[in-house]
């Protein structure tokens, strides 16, 4: 049986759905499981149960400080070894993201995966096109961002879910492989053109101020994480391409520009323009 962690989240649920569409025997694990899922609480190490799991799709347990994320991943990998899991598929971060504020937890987890002794595959996921569009800020006369003219090799989340499902359904053919799953570079200017509005660039300092002062609900680690994404895109560190995504999918990737435009449109104030 294939088990997908984080199956109540966006990537996990999409991966589980893709596996079931392929006819794979798969279930999900989550701290708040839906019907038919296993309860998996990475912070409750004693309760982790991976019995009868042949392939584990380990969706990164982000949304925490690095030490907590790495500790969670270490616990579930220990459980995988103990319970006889035969292959681990880890969804991490694109190679070009090494400088980002949340890269350390991903690279540390990759070390843990390799050191576990289990057969493994690492999927270095590019940043979501949905995130790129969703981070645009609507203003009275258009959209604003700290991305400048920089491009992001963005990926539709569904393509990353499909890639994970393809690997997990037949992991032997991907053993020991690291795939860099990035898409076609897109810019905010292109998104704004599709939306029919102008784009104004704001400074990184102003962006950080807005994150700290005007964005309720952000956890302490999130403003520096988001600021690192902005400066990485702005200065051209996240626009590189690779053939791995289309190669795994066996088809062209979904259009990240259309996906980003849809995400930006979803946050557009109703009374704007």
URRA-V482303 format. One record per residue. N is the residue number from 1. RES is the residue in three letters. OMEGA is omega in radians with two decimals (* if undefined). Layout:
BEGIN
n->[N/N]
res->[RES/RES]
omega->[OMEGA/OMEGA]
END
This chain:
BEGIN
n->[1/2/3/4/5/6/7/8/9/10/11/12/13/14/15/16/17/18/19/20/21/22/23/24/25/26/27/28/29/30/31/32/33/34/35/36/37/38/39/40/41/42/43/44/45/46/47/48/49/50/51/52/53/54/55/56/57/58/59/60/61/62/63/64/65/66/67/68/69/70/71/72/73/74/75/76/77/78/79/80/81/82/83/84/85/86/87/88/89/90/91/92/93/94/95/96/97/98/99/100/101/102/103/104/105/106/107/108/109/110/111/112/113/114/115/116/117/118/119/120/121/122/123/124/125/126/127/128/129/130/131/132/133/134/135/136/137/138/139/140/141/142/143/144/145/146/147/148/149/150/151/152/153/154/155/156/157/158/159/160/161/162/163/164/165/166/167/168/169/170/171/172/173/174/175/176/177/178/179/180/181/182/183/184/185/186/187/188/189/190/191/192/193/194/195/196/197/198/199/200/201/202/203/204/205/206/207/208/209/210/211/212/213/214/215/216/217/218/219/220/221/222/223/224/225/226/227/228/229/230/231/232/233/234/235/236/237/238/239/240/241/242/243/244/245/246/247/248/249/250/251/252/253/254/255/256/257/258/259/260/261/262/263/264/265/266/267/268/269/270/271/272/273]
res->[UNK/UNK/UNK/UNK/UNK/UNK/UNK/UNK/UNK/UNK/UNK/UNK/UNK/UNK/UNK/UNK/UNK/UNK/UNK/UNK/UNK/UNK/UNK/UNK/UNK/UNK/UNK/UNK/UNK/UNK/UNK/UNK/UNK/UNK/UNK/UNK/UNK/UNK/UNK/UNK/UNK/UNK/UNK/UNK/UNK/UNK/UNK/UNK/UNK/UNK/UNK/UNK/UNK/UNK/UNK/UNK/UNK/UNK/UNK/UNK/UNK/UNK/UNK/UNK/UNK/UNK/UNK/UNK/UNK/UNK/UNK/UNK/UNK/UNK/UNK/UNK/UNK/UNK/UNK/UNK/UNK/UNK/UNK/UNK/UNK/UNK/UNK/UNK/UNK/UNK/UNK/UNK/UNK/UNK/UNK/UNK/UNK/UNK/UNK/UNK/UNK/UNK/UNK/UNK/UNK/UNK/UNK/UNK/UNK/UNK/UNK/UNK/UNK/UNK/UNK/UNK/UNK/UNK/UNK/UNK/UNK/UNK/UNK/UNK/UNK/UNK/UNK/UNK/UNK/UNK/UNK/UNK/UNK/UNK/UNK/UNK/UNK/UNK/UNK/UNK/UNK/UNK/UNK/UNK/UNK/UNK/UNK/UNK/UNK/UNK/UNK/UNK/UNK/UNK/UNK/UNK/UNK/UNK/UNK/UNK/UNK/UNK/UNK/UNK/UNK/UNK/UNK/UNK/UNK/UNK/UNK/UNK/UNK/UNK/UNK/UNK/UNK/UNK/UNK/UNK/UNK/UNK/UNK/UNK/UNK/UNK/UNK/UNK/UNK/UNK/UNK/UNK/UNK/UNK/UNK/UNK/UNK/UNK/UNK/UNK/UNK/UNK/UNK/UNK/UNK/UNK/UNK/UNK/UNK/UNK/UNK/UNK/UNK/UNK/UNK/UNK/UNK/UNK/UNK/UNK/UNK/UNK/UNK/UNK/UNK/UNK/UNK/UNK/UNK/UNK/UNK/UNK/UNK/UNK/UNK/UNK/UNK/UNK/UNK/UNK/UNK/UNK/UNK/UNK/UNK/UNK/UNK/UNK/UNK/UNK/UNK/UNK/UNK/UNK/UNK/UNK/UNK/UNK/UNK/UNK/UNK/UNK/UNK/UNK/UNK/UNK/UNK/UNK/UNK/UNK/UNK/UNK/UNK]
omega->[3.07/3.08/3.12/3.09/3.13/-2.99/3.02/3.12/-3.04/-3.11/-3.13/-3.13/3.12/3.10/3.11/3.11/3.13/3.10/-3.12/3.06/3.11/3.13/-3.13/3.03/-3.01/3.03/-3.13/3.03/-3.09/3.02/3.09/-3.00/2.96/-3.12/3.12/3.11/3.00/2.99/3.08/3.09/-3.08/3.13/3.09/-2.95/-3.08/-3.04/-3.06/-3.09/3.13/3.12/-3.14/3.09/3.10/3.13/3.13/3.00/-3.06/3.05/-3.06/-3.13/-3.11/-3.13/3.06/3.06/-3.02/-3.08/3.12/3.12/-3.12/3.09/3.09/-3.12/3.11/-3.12/-3.10/3.07/3.04/3.12/3.12/3.10/-3.11/-3.00/3.00/3.03/-3.03/3.12/3.10/3.02/-3.10/3.08/-3.06/-3.01/3.13/-3.14/-3.13/-3.10/-3.08/-3.10/-3.07/-3.04/-3.14/-3.09/-3.01/-3.11/3.11/-3.10/3.07/3.12/3.08/3.08/-3.14/3.13/-3.14/-3.09/-3.06/-3.06/3.12/2.97/-3.01/2.93/-3.14/3.09/-3.14/-3.00/2.97/3.13/-3.06/2.97/3.10/3.11/-3.12/3.12/-3.08/-3.14/3.07/-3.10/3.14/3.06/-3.08/-3.04/-3.14/3.11/3.11/3.04/3.03/-3.07/-3.12/3.11/-3.09/-3.13/3.07/3.04/-2.98/-3.11/3.00/-3.10/-3.13/3.10/3.09/3.08/3.12/3.12/3.13/3.14/3.13/-3.14/-3.07/-3.12/3.13/-2.96/-3.06/-3.12/-3.10/-3.06/3.10/-3.12/3.01/-3.12/3.11/-2.95/3.11/-3.05/-3.12/-3.13/3.07/3.13/3.06/3.09/3.11/3.11/-3.13/3.11/3.12/3.13/-3.13/-3.12/3.06/3.07/3.06/3.11/3.02/3.14/-3.13/3.09/3.10/3.12/3.12/3.12/3.14/3.12/-3.08/-2.97/-2.97/-3.09/-3.11/3.04/3.12/3.06/-3.01/-3.09/-2.99/3.10/3.10/3.10/-3.12/3.10/3.12/3.05/-3.11/-3.11/3.08/3.09/-3.07/-3.05/2.93/-3.14/-3.03/-3.07/-3.12/-3.12/3.10/-3.08/-2.96/-3.05/3.13/3.11/3.11/-3.07/-3.06/-3.14/3.05/3.09/3.04/-3.11/-3.12/3.14/3.11/3.13/3.13/3.12/3.12/-3.14/3.11/3.14/-3.09/-3.14/-3.08/3.10/-3.06/-3.05/-3.06/2.95/*]
END
